[in-house]
Amino acid sequence: MKAIFSVLACASAAASGVSAQTIAEINGHRFLSPYAGQNVTNVEGVVTAKGPSGIWLRSLVPTRDERVSDGIYVYGSALAKNKSISTGDVIAIDGEVSEYRSSVDYLPLTEITFPKVRAVLGHNHTFAPIVLGKERSPPTKLLSGLDAGDVFGVPNNRSLISAVNPVLNPRSYGLDFWESLVGEYVTVKNPRAVGRPNQYGDTWVVGTWHTSGDNKRTGLTLSDKDGNPEAILITDPLDGTNNRKDAKLGDRFEDVTGVVTQAFGFYQIQPLTKLTVISSREPAIAGPTKLVSDGKCSGITVGGYNIENFAPSDKAHVAAIASHIVDYLRVPDLLAVQEVQDDNGEKDDGTVSSDLTLSALADAIAALSNGTVKYNFTYIAPVDGTNGGAPGANIRNAYLYRPEVLQLQGGNDAVRGDAVTANEVLRGPALKYNPGLIDPNNDAWIDSRKPLVAAWELVGKGKGGKDDKNHGHGNDHDQKKGETLFTVNVHFASKGGSTSLHGDARPPVNGAVTQRLAQGKVAGSFVARILARDPDARVLAIGDFNEFAFAAPVEAFARASGLRDLDEVAGIPASERYSYLYDSNSQELDHAFVSKKLAKGARFEHLHVNTWLSYDDRTSDHDPSVAKFDIC
């Protein structure tokens, strides 16, 4: 080895006719290079990897500063295609330092562009990867010091990393940790998938390092102020192979070795070769709910499900959703659904009715249940083009209900509202329109779904009326009439327009958060009016809030309404509260909130019939949920 270093030293001296910059000096200890936009000369390093558009170098003399990366990307397709340069070669180059990004929303990548090889200083130089989880481990809660302790805080987009360019603190902040390794050659031991692959096969993983928010499926569940910075994205293999696209949450892979980079808004590792799955979790899909209706007031079941752009023309989707309702939700008495399209789907011709759409679902359920379950449905058609979602589809919220168990309060005398008239809470309490919309002309609902509020009562023997066989024989639940159940079916504004958790804006932009905040206050205030009439009213708000329970819009709804989070009421562990899988995070966008009276004895389950599956195998992007209540 002494002889090799002696030769390298002599060659280096010959190549260094001008002053040299080290890779560590170029990277510096901040996000942006102090040499950005400047020419650098005689930069020496060993080639650790080659890609289609460039190569990666590592300094021969490592820095002892954990804030500073010893690796760097050298952009240049001619250099990448130069077959005379191989991994293990030690070279000296000149070039220009660039901070590259393809969007202003992303963090830039420090790289050397316009490279010119000054000298090849040696061959077959050995180098070893940094083993993550052993030599370096990421933080597990905070992403950036510029988030002021809350990556989900409001207001967001208060500062930009590219403008502040803070000194890196890799022991405290996830983005700083990954930035301190950009350009480096690393290994992830025993990686597991914490997300599903996207359409390119890019897959989020964690390795053997400490993690937080671990759920039973071995994913990472978002929690208050914790964006799970310990996850890293595995992207395009450098050898031209392709990662598989059918991997699933919880899959285990062979060890991954590659280079750390930043692209398309995320820190990531480009592996030397494709991901190889060595095991998958069992069972492949969650089982059916244990919450089955009693058919009487002591045990009424209610489901919630965003059925993702549900249109009657997509017969396979209709059948799959119906199968979920029959086999996994076990045909609840009442079902609040979201993203119900109009009768001709995304054809934009002024159609607003969903009778055919919902009939298709009800008929499919009846067929799968051998005719034993025949749902009725109710909804309010929107004004054409005012509810957001897919153009022409006029998505809306709707209810399906089992008419042998429940009916709208007032039965045939119930007056249904319309798309432009605000519902009112009358003495009783009762609803002026049943069902009706909450303040549909409020600016909070521009291009968004208006909450569908309804009041329900039991029918038949479950109601304890003349048909009740036990009528007049004591005070058992079987003989009780049951109380009115008020429900609010919500689908708040989409998070579209949000920026990456790894992005430049801090805290990251939370798309439409201001609108959802207003929606939470408007919907919550309506619920409060019901409870002002009767503090013991049984009220359930359920649906797709498009937001986390610990984020401002949902917190505002809870404060305004006075309702309690059903996850808390039912004692569901925080790590198991998820209904959606996005990037590296298991997260809960779909919630249920209950009044104090309805909370007594309530039970609740999330059914992971979609989040556990690969992208192509899922039926919806959301998981459904089922609750069971005593409304006697």
C-alpha positions in Angstrom: 0.0 0.0 0.0 2.9 2.4 0.7 4.1 1.9 -2.8 0.7 2.7 -4.2 0.3 5.8 -2.2 3.8 6.9 -3.2 2.9 6.5 -6.9 -0.3 8.4 -6.3 1.5 11.2 -4.5 4.0 11.6 -7.3 1.2 11.6 -9.9 -0.8 14.1 -7.9 2.2 16.4 -7.6 2.6 16.3 -11.3 -1.0 17.1 -11.9 -1.2 20.0 -9.4 0.4 22.7 -11.4 -2.3 25.0 -10.1 -4.0 25.2 -6.7 -6.5 22.4 -6.0 -9.9 22.3 -4.3 -10.9 19.3 -2.3 -14.3 17.7 -2.5 -14.9 18.6 1.1 -14.1 22.3 0.4 -16.5 22.3 -2.6 -19.3 20.8 -0.6 -18.8 22.9 2.5 -20.9 22.4 5.7 -24.1 24.1 4.4 -26.7 23.1 1.8 -25.2 25.2 -0.9 -21.6 25.1 -2.0 -19.4 28.1 -1.3 -18.0 27.6 -4.7 -21.3 27.6 -6.6 -20.9 29.2 -10.0 -17.1 29.1 -9.8 -14.5 27.1 -11.6 -12.5 24.6 -9.6 -9.3 22.9 -10.6 -7.4 19.7 -9.9 -10.2 18.1 -7.9 -9.0 14.6 -6.9 -11.0 11.6 -6.1 -11.7 7.9 -6.6 -14.5 7.0 -9.0 -17.1 5.2 -6.8 -19.9 4.8 -9.4 -20.8 5.6 -12.9 -24.2 6.5 -14.3 -25.6 7.3 -17.7 -25.0 11.0 -17.3 -22.0 11.3 -15.0 -19.8 9.8 -12.3 -19.3 10.0 -8.6 -16.0 10.8 -6.9 -14.9 10.4 -3.3 -12.0 12.2 -1.7 -8.9 10.1 -0.9 -8.5 11.9 2.4 -11.7 11.9 4.4 -12.8 14.9 6.4 -13.6 14.4 10.1 -16.4 16.8 9.9 -19.7 14.8 9.8 -21.4 17.9 8.3 -19.3 17.6 5.2 -19.7 15.0 2.4 -16.5 13.5 0.9 -18.5 12.6 -2.3 -19.6 14.6 -5.2 -21.4 14.0 -8.5 -19.6 15.0 -11.7 -22.1 15.7 -14.5 -21.0 14.9 -18.0 -22.3 12.2 -20.4 -19.0 12.1 -22.3 -17.2 11.3 -19.0 -19.8 8.8 -18.1 -19.4 7.0 -21.4 -15.6 7.1 -21.4 -14.7 3.4 -21.1 -11.2 4.2 -20.2 -12.4 5.5 -16.8 -13.7 2.9 -14.4 -14.7 2.6 -10.8 -11.6 2.4 -8.7 -9.7 4.9 -10.9 -8.3 7.9 -9.2 -8.6 11.0 -11.3 -8.0 14.8 -11.1 -10.5 17.0 -12.9 -11.3 20.7 -13.5 -14.9 22.0 -13.9 -17.5 24.4 -12.7 -19.5 24.0 -9.5 -23.3 24.1 -10.1 -26.4 23.9 -7.8 -28.8 22.1 -10.1 -32.5 21.6 -9.7 -35.2 21.0 -12.2 -37.8 23.0 -10.2 -37.6 25.9 -7.8 -39.6 23.8 -5.3 -36.7 21.3 -5.0 -33.5 21.5 -3.1 -30.5 21.9 -5.4 -27.8 19.2 -6.0 -24.2 20.4 -5.7 -22.3 19.0 -8.7 -19.3 19.6 -10.9 -20.3 20.4 -14.5 -18.2 20.9 -17.7 -15.6 18.4 -16.4 -12.2 18.1 -17.9 -9.9 15.2 -16.9 -6.6 16.6 -15.9 -5.0 13.3 -15.1 -5.7 9.7 -14.3 -3.7 9.1 -11.1 -4.2 5.4 -10.5 -6.3 2.4 -11.0 -7.9 -0.3 -8.8 -8.1 1.8 -5.8 -10.2 0.1 -3.1 -13.0 1.9 -1.3 -15.8 0.8 1.0 -19.3 2.1 1.4 -20.5 4.0 4.5 -22.8 1.5 6.2 -25.9 3.4 7.2 -27.2 2.3 10.6 -23.7 1.4 11.7 -21.4 4.3 10.8 -24.1 7.0 10.4 -27.8 7.0 11.3 -30.5 9.5 10.4 -32.6 11.4 13.0 -36.1 10.1 13.4 -38.3 13.2 14.0 -37.4 16.6 12.7 -36.6 17.4 9.1 -35.2 20.9 9.2 -34.4 23.5 11.7 -36.3 26.0 9.6 -39.6 24.1 10.4 -39.6 25.7 13.9 -40.2 22.3 15.4 -43.3 21.4 13.3 -43.0 20.3 9.7 -46.9 20.5 9.5 -47.1 23.9 11.1 -49.2 26.8 9.8 -48.4 29.1 8.3 -46.1 27.2 6.1 -43.6 28.3 3.4 -42.1 30.8 5.9 -38.6 30.4 4.6 -36.4 28.7 1.9 -33.4 26.5 2.6 -31.8 27.9 -0.6 -32.2 31.4 0.7 -31.1 30.8 4.3 -28.5 28.1 3.5 -28.1 27.0 7.1 -25.2 25.2 8.6 -25.9 21.5 8.6 -26.9 19.7 11.8 -27.0 16.1 10.7 -27.6 14.7 14.2 -30.8 16.7 14.7 -32.4 17.2 11.3 -33.1 14.6 8.6 -32.6 16.9 5.6 -29.2 18.0 7.0 -28.3 14.3 7.6 -29.0 13.3 4.0 -27.4 16.5 2.6 -24.2 15.7 4.5 -24.0 12.4 2.6 -24.9 13.7 -0.9 -22.5 12.2 -3.4 -21.3 9.5 -1.0 -21.2 5.8 -1.6 -23.4 4.0 1.0 -25.0 0.7 1.9 -28.4 0.0 3.5 -28.5 -3.3 5.3 -31.7 -5.3 5.5 -33.9 -2.6 3.9 -37.7 -2.8 4.2 -40.3 -1.0 2.2 -42.2 1.7 4.0 -44.1 2.8 0.9 -45.2 1.3 -2.4 -43.2 1.9 -5.6 -44.3 4.7 -7.8 -44.8 4.3 -11.6 -41.0 4.3 -12.0 -40.3 1.6 -9.4 -38.9 4.2 -6.9 -39.4 2.8 -3.4 -39.1 4.3 0.1 -37.1 2.2 2.6 -35.5 2.2 6.0 -32.6 0.0 7.1 -31.3 -1.3 10.4 -31.2 2.1 12.0 -33.7 3.3 14.7 -37.1 4.3 13.4 -40.2 6.0 14.9 -43.8 5.5 14.2 -43.5 1.8 13.3 -46.8 0.2 12.6 -47.5 -3.5 12.7 -47.0 -3.7 8.9 -43.5 -2.3 9.5 -44.4 1.0 7.8 -43.9 4.4 9.4 -47.0 6.2 10.6 -47.0 10.0 10.6 -47.5 11.7 14.0 -47.6 15.1 15.4 -44.5 17.2 14.2 -42.8 13.9 13.0 -42.4 13.6 9.3 -40.3 10.4 9.5 -37.0 11.8 8.1 -35.3 8.4 8.5 -36.8 7.1 5.3 -34.8 7.2 2.0 -36.0 6.7 -1.5 -34.4 4.1 -3.7 -34.5 5.2 -7.3 -33.0 4.3 -10.8 -30.4 1.6 -10.7 -27.1 2.6 -12.2 -26.7 -0.5 -14.3 -29.8 0.2 -16.4 -32.0 -2.4 -14.8 -35.4 -1.5 -13.4 -36.8 -1.8 -9.9 -40.0 -3.9 -9.7 -43.2 -1.9 -9.5 -45.2 -4.5 -7.6 -43.4 -4.3 -4.3 -45.6 -3.7 -1.2 -45.5 -2.1 2.2 -43.4 -4.2 4.5 -41.4 -6.1 1.7 -37.8 -6.9 2.6 -35.0 -6.5 0.1 -31.5 -7.6 -0.3 -28.9 -5.1 0.9 -28.7 -1.9 -1.2 -25.5 -0.2 -2.2 -25.4 3.0 -4.2 -24.8 6.7 -4.1 -26.8 9.4 -2.3 -28.2 12.2 -4.4 -31.0 14.8 -4.6 -33.5 14.9 -7.4 -37.2 15.6 -8.1 -37.7 17.0 -4.6 -36.3 14.1 -2.6 -33.0 12.8 -1.2 -32.5 9.4 -2.6 -30.1 6.6 -3.2 -29.3 5.4 -6.8 -28.5 1.8 -6.3 -25.9 -0.1 -8.3 -28.5 -2.6 -9.4 -32.3 -3.2 -9.0 -34.0 -3.9 -5.7 -34.6 -7.6 -5.0 -37.5 -8.7 -2.8 -36.6 -11.5 -0.4 -39.8 -11.7 1.6 -43.3 -10.1 1.9 -45.6 -9.7 4.9 -48.5 -12.1 5.5 -51.4 -12.0 5.2 -51.3 -10.1 1.9 -54.5 -8.2 2.8 -56.1 -7.3 6.1 -59.1 -9.4 7.2 -62.7 -8.3 7.4 -64.0 -6.1 10.2 -65.1 -7.7 13.4 -67.8 -5.1 13.8 -71.0 -6.5 12.5 -74.4 -4.9 12.9 -76.8 -6.2 15.6 -79.7 -4.8 13.5 -81.0 -2.9 16.5 -80.1 0.2 18.4 -77.6 -1.4 20.6 -75.3 -2.2 17.7 -75.5 0.0 14.6 -72.6 -0.1 12.2 -71.4 2.8 10.0 -68.7 2.7 7.4 -66.7 5.3 5.6 -65.0 4.9 2.3 -63.5 7.2 -0.4 -64.2 5.0 -3.4 -61.9 7.0 -5.7 -63.6 8.4 -8.8 -66.4 5.9 -8.8 -68.2 5.7 -12.1 -70.7 3.2 -13.4 -68.8 2.7 -16.7 -65.8 1.1 -14.8 -67.4 -2.2 -14.2 -64.3 -3.8 -12.7 -64.0 -1.0 -10.2 -67.7 -1.2 -9.3 -67.3 -5.0 -8.7 -64.2 -4.5 -6.6 -65.7 -1.8 -4.4 -68.8 -3.9 -3.9 -66.7 -6.8 -2.9 -64.9 -4.7 -0.3 -68.3 -3.6 1.1 -69.6 -7.1 1.3 -66.5 -9.1 2.2 -64.6 -6.6 4.4 -66.9 -3.9 5.7 -69.6 -6.6 6.1 -72.4 -4.5 4.7 -72.7 -1.9 7.5 -76.1 -0.4 8.2 -75.0 3.0 6.9 -72.1 3.8 4.6 -70.7 7.3 3.9 -68.9 7.3 0.6 -66.9 10.0 -1.2 -65.8 10.6 -4.8 -69.0 9.4 -6.4 -69.1 10.6 -10.0 -72.1 11.5 -12.0 -73.9 9.0 -14.2 -71.6 9.4 -17.2 -68.3 9.9 -15.3 -65.8 12.3 -16.8 -67.9 13.2 -19.9 -68.4 16.9 -19.4 -72.0 17.4 -20.8 -73.8 19.0 -17.9 -75.0 15.7 -16.3 -75.1 15.9 -12.5 -77.3 13.0 -11.4 -75.7 10.0 -9.7 -78.7 7.7 -9.7 -77.2 5.3 -12.2 -73.8 5.4 -10.4 -75.2 4.6 -7.0 -77.6 2.0 -8.4 -74.7 0.2 -10.1 -73.0 -0.1 -6.7 -76.2 -1.1 -4.9 -77.0 -3.7 -7.5 -73.4 -5.1 -7.4 -73.7 -5.4 -3.6 -77.0 -7.2 -3.9 -75.6 -9.6 -6.4 -72.6 -10.4 -4.2 -74.8 -10.9 -1.2 -77.2 -13.2 -3.1 -79.9 -10.6 -2.8 -79.8 -10.4 1.0 -78.5 -6.8 1.2 -80.3 -4.2 -0.9 -79.1 -0.7 -0.1 -81.0 2.5 -0.7 -79.0 5.7 -1.3 -79.3 9.4 -0.9 -77.3 12.4 -2.1 -77.6 15.9 -3.4 -76.5 16.6 -7.0 -74.1 19.5 -7.2 -74.3 22.5 -9.5 -72.3 21.4 -12.6 -68.6 22.0 -12.4 -68.5 23.3 -8.8 -67.3 20.4 -6.7 -63.7 20.0 -8.0 -62.2 16.6 -8.7 -61.9 15.1 -12.2 -63.3 17.6 -14.8 -66.8 16.7 -15.9 -67.3 14.1 -13.2 -69.0 16.2 -10.6 -67.9 14.1 -7.6 -70.0 14.3 -4.5 -70.6 12.6 -1.1 -73.4 10.1 -0.7 -75.0 7.7 1.7 -76.0 4.1 1.2 -78.2 2.6 3.9 -80.0 -0.6 4.7 -83.7 0.2 4.6 -84.7 -2.6 6.9 -82.6 -1.0 9.7 -82.4 2.7 9.0 -84.4 5.5 7.4 -84.0 9.2 7.0 -85.7 10.8 10.0 -89.2 11.7 8.9 -89.3 8.8 6.4 -91.3 9.8 3.3 -92.0 13.2 4.8 -88.3 14.1 4.9 -87.5 17.1 2.7 -84.3 16.8 0.7 -82.2 19.9 0.2 -80.6 21.1 -3.0 -77.2 22.2 -4.2 -77.5 25.9 -3.2 -79.7 26.0 -0.1 -78.0 25.9 3.3 -79.4 23.4 5.8 -80.6 24.5 9.2 -80.8 23.0 12.7 -84.4 23.2 14.0 -85.8 22.5 17.5 -85.7 18.9 18.5 -83.0 19.0 17.2 -84.0 18.2 13.7 -82.8 19.2 10.2 -84.7 21.5 8.0 -83.5 19.4 5.0 -82.8 15.8 5.3 -80.3 15.3 3.8 -79.0 18.8 3.2 -75.7 20.6 2.6 -73.8 22.7 5.0 -73.6 26.3 3.9 -73.0 25.4 0.2 -72.5 29.1 -0.9 -69.8 29.7 1.6 -66.4 30.5 -0.1 -64.9 27.7 1.9 -66.5 25.2 -0.6 -65.4 26.8 -3.9 -64.4 23.9 -6.2 -64.9 21.5 -3.3 -67.4 19.0 -2.0 -70.0 20.4 0.4 -70.6 18.3 3.6 -73.8 16.1 3.4 -75.6 16.1 6.7 -78.4 13.8 7.5 -80.5 12.5 10.4 -81.4 8.8 10.8 -83.8 6.8 12.8 -84.4 3.1 13.2 -87.1 1.2 11.5 -88.8 -2.2 11.9 -88.2 -4.3 15.0 -84.9 -2.5 15.7 -86.9 0.6 16.3 -88.9 -1.1 19.0 -92.3 0.0 17.5 -95.4 -2.0 16.8 -93.4 -4.6 14.9 -91.0 -5.3 17.8 -91.7 -8.7 19.2 -90.4 -7.7 22.6 -92.5 -4.5 22.7 -93.8 -4.0 26.3 -91.6 -6.6 27.9 -89.1 -4.6 29.9 -86.3 -2.2 29.3 -83.8 -4.2 27.3 -82.0 -2.5 24.4 -83.9 -4.8 22.0 -87.1 -3.0 23.0 -85.9 0.6 22.8 -86.7 2.8 20.0 -83.3 4.3 19.6 -82.3 7.9 19.3 -81.7 10.0 16.2 -78.3 9.7 14.7 -76.9 12.8 13.0 -74.2 12.2 10.4 -71.9 14.6 8.5 -70.3 13.2 5.4 -67.2 15.2 4.5 -64.6 15.4 1.7 -62.5 18.4 2.3 -60.3 20.1 -0.4 -57.5 18.2 -1.9 -53.8 18.6 -0.8 -52.9 19.2 -4.4 -50.2 21.9 -4.8 -48.3 20.7 -1.7 -44.5 20.5 -1.9 -42.2 17.7 -0.9 -41.3 17.1 2.7 -37.7 17.2 1.4 -38.4 20.4 -0.6 -37.0 23.9 -0.4 -40.0 25.6 1.3 -40.0 25.3 5.1 -42.3 24.2 6.5 -43.4 22.5 3.3 -46.3 24.0 1.4 -49.5 22.2 2.5 -51.7 22.7 -0.6 -55.1 24.3 0.1 -54.5 24.2 3.9 -56.2 27.7 4.3 -59.3 26.4 2.5 -59.4 23.2 4.6 -59.0 25.4 7.7 -62.1 27.4 6.7 -64.0 24.2 5.9 -63.2 22.7 9.3 -64.6 25.8 11.0 -67.8 26.0 8.9 -68.5 22.3 9.2 -67.7 22.3 12.9 -69.9 25.3 13.6 -72.9 23.4 12.1 -72.3 20.4 14.3 -72.0 22.8 17.3 -75.5 24.1 16.5 -76.9 20.6 16.8 -75.2 20.1 20.1 -76.4 23.5 21.3 -80.0 22.3 20.8 -79.2 19.0 22.6 -75.8 18.4 24.3 -76.8 14.7 24.3 -77.4 14.4 20.6 -75.7 11.5 18.9 -73.5 13.1 16.1 -71.0 11.4 13.8 -68.7 13.3 11.3 -67.0 10.9 9.0 -65.2 11.0 5.7 -62.1 12.2 3.8 -60.8 15.2 5.7 -57.7 15.3 3.4 -55.7 16.2 6.4 -54.0 14.7 9.5 -55.6 14.7 12.9 -52.8 16.8 14.3 -52.9 19.4 11.5 -54.6 22.8 11.9 -57.8 22.1 9.7 -58.8 19.0 11.6 -57.9 20.5 14.9 -60.1 23.5 14.0 -63.0 21.2 13.2 -62.7 19.4 16.5 -62.6 22.7 18.4 -65.5 24.2 16.6 -67.7 21.1 16.7 -66.9 19.8 20.2 -66.6 16.3 18.8 -64.0 13.7 19.9 -61.7 11.8 17.6 -63.0 8.3 17.4 -59.5 6.9 17.2 -58.9 8.3 20.7 -62.3 7.1 21.9 -61.7 3.6 20.6 -58.1 3.4 21.9 -56.5 2.7 18.5 -52.7 3.0 18.9 -51.3 6.1 17.3 -49.1 4.0 15.0 -52.1 2.1 13.6 -54.1 5.2 12.6 -53.6 5.2 8.9 -55.9 5.0 5.9 -53.5 6.2 3.1 -50.0 5.5 1.9 -48.1 8.4 0.4 -44.4 8.5 -0.3 -42.7 7.0 2.8 -45.6 7.6 5.2 -48.6 5.7 6.4 -51.0 8.5 7.2 -54.6 9.1 8.2 -56.6 11.4 5.9 -60.0 9.7 6.7 -61.4 10.3 10.2 -64.4 9.9 12.3 -65.5 12.2 15.1 -68.2 11.6 17.6 -70.2 13.5 20.2 -69.9 12.7 23.9 -73.1 10.6 24.0 -72.3 8.6 20.8 -68.7 7.9 22.1 -70.0 5.7 25.0 -69.1 2.1 24.1 -68.1 3.1 20.5 -65.8 0.8 18.6 -63.8 1.5 15.5 -61.6 -0.2 12.9 -59.4 0.8 9.9 -59.5 -1.9 7.2 -56.2 -2.0 5.3 -57.6 -3.5 2.2 -55.7 -1.0 -0.1 -52.6 0.3 1.7 -51.1 -3.1 2.0 -51.3 -3.8 -1.7 -49.2 -2.9 -4.7 -50.2 0.1 -6.8 -51.9 -2.0 -9.5 -53.7 -4.3 -7.0 -55.4 -1.7 -4.9 -59.0 -0.8 -5.4 -58.9 2.7 -4.0 -56.2 5.0 -2.8 -57.9 5.1 0.6 -58.7 2.4 3.2 -62.2 2.2 4.5 -63.2 2.1 8.1 -66.1 0.7 10.2 -67.6 1.9 13.5 -70.2 0.4 15.8 -72.4 2.5 18.0 -75.1 2.1 20.7 -77.8 4.6 19.9 -80.4 3.3 22.3 
